[in-house]
Every structure is written in C-alpha cells, then in structure tokens.
Amino acid sequence: MSQRQIGRELALHSATISRVLRRNATSGGYDIQQA
C-alpha cells in the first residue's frame, strides 16, 4: 500500500503520512511501538 493510498484511506495528505513514517522510523524500519 502506497503512502498516497494510506492518506486516502485516513483522509490525510500523503505528506502527512510521510512525516509520520519518518518520525517513527528506526534503522530496522517503521516501529509501531514507537508510534
């Protein structure tokens, strides 16, 4: 699922999704516990 698709599903802009993913990323990828 792309960031654009996630944004559409959540009614958020894709840039917002990108910021959230960057903010909660670790060296191993996205960390749901950190989010």
N, CA, C and O atoms as a printed pandas DataFrame, in Angstrom:
     atom_number atom_name residue_name chain_id  residue_number  x_coord  y_coord  z_coord
0              1         N          MET        A               1    0.858   -1.168    0.000
1              2        CA          MET        A               1    0.000    0.000    0.000
2              3         C          MET        A               1    0.905    1.232    0.000
3              4         O          MET        A               1    1.831    1.331    0.804
4              5         N          SER        A               2    0.631    2.156   -0.897
5              6        CA          SER        A               2    1.461    3.354   -1.003
6              7         C          SER        A               2    1.053    4.400    0.032
7              8         O          SER        A               2   -0.018    4.318    0.632
8              9         N          GLN        A               3    1.920    5.371    0.223
9             10        CA          GLN        A               3    1.614    6.461    1.153
10            11         C          GLN        A               3    0.379    7.230    0.686
11            12         O          GLN        A               3   -0.425    7.683    1.501
12            13         N          ARG        A               4    0.239    7.370   -0.616
13            14        CA          ARG        A               4   -0.925    8.067   -1.166
14            15         C          ARG        A               4   -2.211    7.304   -0.853
15            16         O          ARG        A               4   -3.221    7.907   -0.489
16            17         N          GLN        A               5   -2.173    5.975   -0.995
17            18        CA          GLN        A               5   -3.350    5.152   -0.688
18            19         C          GLN        A               5   -3.681    5.218    0.803
19            20         O          GLN        A               5   -4.850    5.321    1.175
20            21         N          ILE        A               6   -2.664    5.160    1.651
21            22        CA          ILE        A               6   -2.887    5.266    3.097
22            23         C          ILE        A               6   -3.532    6.609    3.414
23            24         O          ILE        A               6   -4.481    6.678    4.195
24            25         N          GLY        A               7   -3.017    7.675    2.810
25            26        CA          GLY        A               7   -3.576    9.011    3.019
26            27         C          GLY        A               7   -5.038    9.092    2.625
27            28         O          GLY        A               7   -5.847    9.690    3.334
28            29         N          ARG        A               8   -5.375    8.491    1.497
29            30        CA          ARG        A               8   -6.779    8.494    1.066
30            31         C          ARG        A               8   -7.660    7.761    2.063
31            32         O          ARG        A               8   -8.745    8.234    2.403
32            33         N          GLU        A               9   -7.197    6.604    2.534
33            34        CA          GLU        A               9   -7.976    5.809    3.492
34            35         C          GLU        A               9   -8.192    6.551    4.809
35            36         O          GLU        A               9   -9.248    6.432    5.431
36            37         N          LEU        A              10   -7.183    7.318    5.229
37            38        CA          LEU        A              10   -7.254    8.020    6.515
38            39         C          LEU        A              10   -7.677    9.479    6.374
39            40         O          LEU        A              10   -7.754   10.202    7.368
40            41         N          ALA        A              11   -7.949    9.911    5.153
41            42        CA          ALA        A              11   -8.324   11.299    4.862
42            43         C          ALA        A              11   -7.229   12.262    5.318
43            44         O          ALA        A              11   -7.502   13.295    5.928
44            45         N          LEU        A              12   -5.965   11.893    5.003
45            46        CA          LEU        A              12   -4.813   12.731    5.313
46            47         C          LEU        A              12   -3.992   12.914    4.044
47            48         O          LEU        A              12   -4.029   12.075    3.144
48            49         N          HIS        A              13   -3.255   14.012    3.978
49            50        CA          HIS        A              13   -2.396   14.259    2.827
50            51         C          HIS        A              13   -1.218   13.290    2.867
51            52         O          HIS        A              13   -0.761   12.902    3.942
52            53         N          SER        A              14   -0.735   12.904    1.701
53            54        CA          SER        A              14    0.375   11.951    1.644
54            55         C          SER        A              14    1.631   12.497    2.323
55            56         O          SER        A              14    2.436   11.719    2.835
56            57         N          ALA        A              15    1.814   13.827    2.335
57            58        CA          ALA        A              15    2.966   14.417    3.026
58            59         C          ALA        A              15    2.876   14.177    4.530
59            60         O          ALA        A              15    3.896   13.980    5.190
60            61         N          THR        A              16    1.667   14.192    5.071
61            62        CA          THR        A              16    1.472   13.907    6.491
62            63         C          THR        A              16    1.863   12.473    6.791
63            64         O          THR        A              16    2.524   12.203    7.794
64            65         N          ILE        A              17    1.460   11.556    5.933
65            66        CA          ILE        A              17    1.813   10.147    6.106
66            67         C          ILE        A              17    3.329    9.997    6.060
67            68         O          ILE        A              17    3.903    9.267    6.869
68            69         N          SER        A              18    3.978   10.673    5.131
69            70        CA          SER        A              18    5.429   10.611    5.001
70            71         C          SER        A              18    6.114   11.097    6.271
71            72         O          SER        A              18    7.064   10.470    6.738
72            73         N          ARG        A              19    5.641   12.210    6.837
73            74        CA          ARG        A              19    6.230   12.747    8.079
74            75         C          ARG        A              19    6.076   11.770    9.228
75            76         O          ARG        A              19    7.015   11.566    9.996
76            77         N          VAL        A              20    4.905   11.164    9.356
77            78        CA          VAL        A              20    4.659   10.203   10.438
78            79         C          VAL        A              20    5.585    9.000   10.293
79            80         O          VAL        A              20    6.162    8.534   11.275
80            81         N          LEU        A              21    5.726    8.501    9.075
81            82        CA          LEU        A              21    6.594    7.349    8.849
82            83         C          LEU        A              21    8.050    7.690    9.157
83            84         O          LEU        A              21    8.762    6.892    9.767
84            85         N          ARG        A              22    8.495    8.885    8.733
85            86        CA          ARG        A              22    9.871    9.300    9.020
86            87         C          ARG        A              22   10.098    9.466   10.515
87            88         O          ARG        A              22   11.130    9.051   11.041
88            89         N          ARG        A              23    9.133   10.071   11.197
89            90        CA          ARG        A              23    9.258   10.342   12.630
90            91         C          ARG        A              23    9.348    9.047   13.432
91            92         O          ARG        A              23   10.044    8.997   14.446
92            93         N          ASN        A              24    8.658    8.008   12.994
93            94        CA          ASN        A              24    8.596    6.760   13.755
94            95         C          ASN        A              24    9.460    5.651   13.162
95            96         O          ASN        A              24    9.279    4.477   13.487
96            97         N          ALA        A              25   10.387    6.019   12.302
97            98        CA          ALA        A              25   11.253    5.023   11.680
98            99         C          ALA        A              25   12.476    4.752   12.553
99           100         O          ALA        A              25   12.982    5.641   13.237
100          101         N          THR        A              26   12.931    3.518   12.512
101          102        CA          THR        A              26   14.183    3.120   13.148
102          103         C          THR        A              26   15.070    2.529   12.065
103          104         O          THR        A              26   14.660    2.447   10.907
104          105         N          SER        A              27   16.263    2.123   12.422
105          106        CA          SER        A              27   17.149    1.528   11.420
106          107         C          SER        A              27   16.559    0.240   10.848
107          108         O          SER        A              27   16.918   -0.174    9.746
108          109         N          GLY        A              28   15.653   -0.395   11.600
109          110        CA          GLY        A              28   15.020   -1.624   11.133
110          111         C          GLY        A              28   13.723   -1.383   10.390
111          112         O          GLY        A              28   13.069   -2.341    9.976
112          113         N          GLY        A              29   13.328   -0.116   10.207
113          114        CA          GLY        A              29   12.080    0.211    9.524
114          115         C          GLY        A              29   11.114    0.919   10.455
115          116         O          GLY        A              29   11.525    1.496   11.461
116          117         N          TYR        A              30    9.839    0.875   10.125
117          118        CA          TYR        A              30    8.802    1.540   10.912
118          119         C          TYR        A              30    8.581    0.783   12.213
119          120         O          TYR        A              30    8.456   -0.441   12.205
120          121         N          ASP        A              31    8.531    1.499   13.328
121          122        CA          ASP        A              31    8.356    0.880   14.644
122          123         C          ASP        A              31    6.999    1.280   15.212
123          124         O          ASP        A              31    6.832    2.399   15.697
124          125         N          ILE        A              32    6.032    0.370   15.153
125          126        CA          ILE        A              32    4.678    0.672   15.628
126          127         C          ILE        A              32    4.660    0.956   17.127
127          128         O          ILE        A              32    3.822    1.727   17.595
128          129         N          GLN        A              33    5.568    0.350   17.886
129          130        CA          GLN        A              33    5.634    0.605   19.328
130          131         C          GLN        A              33    6.084    2.039   19.600
131          132         O          GLN        A              33    5.596    2.675   20.535
132          133         N          GLN        A              34    7.002    2.545   18.797
133          134        CA          GLN        A              34    7.484    3.915   18.949
134          135         C          GLN        A              34    6.399    4.912   18.561
135          136         O          GLN        A              34    6.324    6.004   19.125
136          137         N          ALA        A              35    5.567    4.543   17.609
137          138        CA          ALA        A              35    4.499    5.418   17.143
138          139         C          ALA        A              35    3.520    5.630   18.261
139          140         O          ALA        A              35    2.530    6.342   18.089
